[in-house]
């Protein structure tokens, strides 16, 4: 009996230090959580590196050091209060080594081009926010555009530990519209975008403020091996309000648009024209190949046909193996009342005669395919 009591006493005495250590560990854990700080977390981990609480303390320390308490709405509000009145922003908050920053994306600002996006950084020190830096990043091509605005919603996407702010904006102008999907990552200072450009085909009262028939710029992009750039492209491809047109038609529409812009007085007073070389994938070249009644000289072969709402003349230049758009005018809707380009023929190796009917009247234009000079009679 005496031996049994002695053994029990020894076990109790052995367990006492462990129990005391556990109580001290729990007490310090509770104290650490009541007043969390990097110093408090480090103190606990130094004293109890193998504690059952160690994993939680490490996670809490990482949160305190590197996880911002501000969401995108709060970040945008912080930025808007410190930017000129009326500037709309999209923003992302970031915390690194316990320092809070807000990165504001702006589409407006003094000296900011439509082909740039302004990234303004605000830093929080001693409970005060102050501007830390400004960077104007090259963005989507804005040629022919005059205004832009944010559209659709933003989102934050984490890829391999890096957080990206995904946002969208719309460019509008005389050349149509361009929808841009863009992303910025403060941790790596990466910025990139994918755009979709084309004609505005919205109906009355259409929501959202765009419906574009066109093409994306994916063929011109670099860095498509990066997952976040592929996500931007997918964002464009999955948008039901962005309708793709075939490459051959897209090239034709671009060629027609260029020719009409370069030759605004072709039908009235122009005496000299500008031609544009056609890419061989263009549907204009396809139509030229299939056209009947081509006219040829020693230097050129010309075909006249109606395509995409225009009556056009496409010319094959034998010397350089190029196809050019030499003429384009709106297709006649009423052959009895509208002017009608009826036929073409070569007067000599360089001069193409264009014969017209306009009601009971006939007349000709003569176009020199070498000098590009135009005579009317």
ChimeraX attribute file (.defattr): number of C-alpha atoms within 10 A of each C-alpha:
attribute: neighborCount
match mode: 1-to-1
recipient: residues
	/A:1	5
	/A:2	6
	/A:3	8
	/A:4	8
	/A:5	9
	/A:6	10
	/A:7	10
	/A:8	11
	/A:9	12
	/A:10	10
	/A:11	10
	/A:12	10
	/A:13	10
	/A:14	11
	/A:15	12
	/A:16	11
	/A:17	11
	/A:18	11
	/A:19	11
	/A:20	11
	/A:21	12
	/A:22	13
	/A:23	12
	/A:24	12
	/A:25	18
	/A:26	15
	/A:27	11
	/A:28	17
	/A:29	20
	/A:30	12
	/A:31	13
	/A:32	19
	/A:33	13
	/A:34	10
	/A:35	9
	/A:36	15
	/A:37	16
	/A:38	17
	/A:39	11
	/A:40	19
	/A:41	20
	/A:42	16
	/A:43	14
	/A:44	20
	/A:45	18
	/A:46	11
	/A:47	11
	/A:48	15
	/A:49	13
	/A:50	10
	/A:51	16
	/A:52	11
	/A:53	15
	/A:54	17
	/A:55	13
	/A:56	11
	/A:57	22
	/A:58	16
	/A:59	12
	/A:60	18
	/A:61	20
	/A:62	15
	/A:63	16
	/A:64	19
	/A:65	17
	/A:66	16
	/A:67	18
	/A:68	19
	/A:69	13
	/A:70	17
	/A:71	13
	/A:72	19
	/A:73	13
	/A:74	15
	/A:75	23
	/A:76	21
	/A:77	15
	/A:78	19
	/A:79	27
	/A:80	19
	/A:81	10
	/A:82	12
	/A:83	16
	/A:84	12
	/A:85	8
	/A:86	8
	/A:87	13
	/A:88	18
	/A:89	21
	/A:90	25
	/A:91	28
	/A:92	29
	/A:93	25
	/A:94	23
	/A:95	21
	/A:96	15
	/A:97	12
	/A:98	17
	/A:99	15
	/A:100	21
	/A:101	24
	/A:102	29
	/A:103	30
	/A:104	25
	/A:105	24
	/A:106	23
	/A:107	22
	/A:108	20
	/A:109	12
	/A:110	6
	/A:111	8
	/A:112	14
	/A:113	16
	/A:114	19
	/A:115	16
	/A:116	19
	/A:117	21
	/A:118	21
	/A:119	23
	/A:120	20
	/A:121	21
	/A:122	23
	/A:123	19
	/A:124	15
	/A:125	11
	/A:126	5
	/A:127	8
	/A:128	8
	/A:129	16
	/A:130	15
	/A:131	16
	/A:132	13
	/A:133	11
	/A:134	13
	/A:135	12
	/A:136	17
	/A:137	16
	/A:138	15
	/A:139	19
	/A:140	22
	/A:141	16
	/A:142	20
	/A:143	12
	/A:144	13
	/A:145	18
	/A:146	13
	/A:147	14
	/A:148	18
	/A:149	15
	/A:150	18
	/A:151	16
	/A:152	11
	/A:153	10
	/A:154	18
	/A:155	14
	/A:156	16
	/A:157	16
	/A:158	12
	/A:159	10
	/A:160	7
	/A:161	8
	/A:162	11
	/A:163	18
	/A:164	23
	/A:165	22
	/A:166	24
	/A:167	22
	/A:168	22
	/A:169	17
	/A:170	21
	/A:171	26
	/A:172	20
	/A:173	15
	/A:174	10
	/A:175	17
	/A:176	17
	/A:177	27
	/A:178	29
	/A:179	27
	/A:180	25
	/A:181	24
	/A:182	26
	/A:183	24
	/A:184	23
	/A:185	21
	/A:186	20
	/A:187	13
	/A:188	10
	/A:189	8
	/A:190	11
	/A:191	18
	/A:192	20
	/A:193	22
	/A:194	25
	/A:195	24
	/A:196	24
	/A:197	24
	/A:198	23
	/A:199	18
	/A:200	19
	/A:201	15
	/A:202	15
	/A:203	10
	/A:204	6
	/A:205	7
	/A:206	10
	/A:207	10
	/A:208	10
	/A:209	15
	/A:210	21
	/A:211	22
	/A:212	22
	/A:213	21
	/A:214	22
	/A:215	23
	/A:216	22
	/A:217	14
	/A:218	15
	/A:219	7
	/A:220	7
	/A:221	14
	/A:222	10
	/A:223	10
	/A:224	13
	/A:225	8
	/A:226	9
	/A:227	12
	/A:228	22
	/A:229	21
	/A:230	15
	/A:231	18
	/A:232	22
	/A:233	23
	/A:234	13
	/A:235	16
	/A:236	22
	/A:237	16
	/A:238	10
	/A:239	10
	/A:240	10
	/A:241	18
	/A:242	22
	/A:243	20
	/A:244	17
	/A:245	14
	/A:246	12
	/A:247	14
	/A:248	16
	/A:249	16
	/A:250	19
	/A:251	20
	/A:252	21
	/A:253	18
	/A:254	13
	/A:255	21
	/A:256	21
	/A:257	13
	/A:258	15
	/A:259	21
	/A:260	15
	/A:261	11
	/A:262	14
	/A:263	16
	/A:264	12
	/A:265	13
	/A:266	18
	/A:267	12
	/A:268	8
	/A:269	11
	/A:270	14
	/A:271	13
	/A:272	15
	/A:273	20
	/A:274	17
	/A:275	19
	/A:276	15
	/A:277	15
	/A:278	21
	/A:279	16
	/A:280	13
	/A:281	14
	/A:282	19
	/A:283	21
	/A:284	29
	/A:285	21
	/A:286	12
	/A:287	16
	/A:288	21
	/A:289	12
	/A:290	11
	/A:291	13
	/A:292	11
	/A:293	12
	/A:294	17
	/A:295	16
	/A:296	17
	/A:297	16
	/A:298	11
	/A:299	14
	/A:300	21
	/A:301	18
	/A:302	24
	/A:303	22
	/A:304	24
	/A:305	21
	/A:306	16
	/A:307	15
	/A:308	14
	/A:309	12
	/A:310	15
	/A:311	18
	/A:312	23
	/A:313	20
	/A:314	24
	/A:315	26
	/A:316	23
	/A:317	18
	/A:318	13
	/A:319	9
	/A:320	7
	/A:321	8
	/A:322	14
	/A:323	23
	/A:324	20
	/A:325	23
	/A:326	21
	/A:327	22
	/A:328	23
	/A:329	18
	/A:330	14
	/A:331	19
	/A:332	16
	/A:333	11
	/A:334	9
	/A:335	14
	/A:336	12
	/A:337	12
	/A:338	13
	/A:339	18
	/A:340	21
	/A:341	23
	/A:342	15
	/A:343	16
	/A:344	21
	/A:345	17
	/A:346	19
	/A:347	13
	/A:348	13
	/A:349	15
	/A:350	16
	/A:351	20
	/A:352	22
	/A:353	19
	/A:354	19
	/A:355	16
	/A:356	17
	/A:357	18
	/A:358	15
	/A:359	12
	/A:360	7
	/A:361	8
	/A:362	14
	/A:363	12
	/A:364	16
	/A:365	17
	/A:366	20
	/A:367	24
	/A:368	21
	/A:369	20
	/A:370	12
	/A:371	12
	/A:372	16
	/A:373	15
	/A:374	19
	/A:375	14
	/A:376	15
	/A:377	7
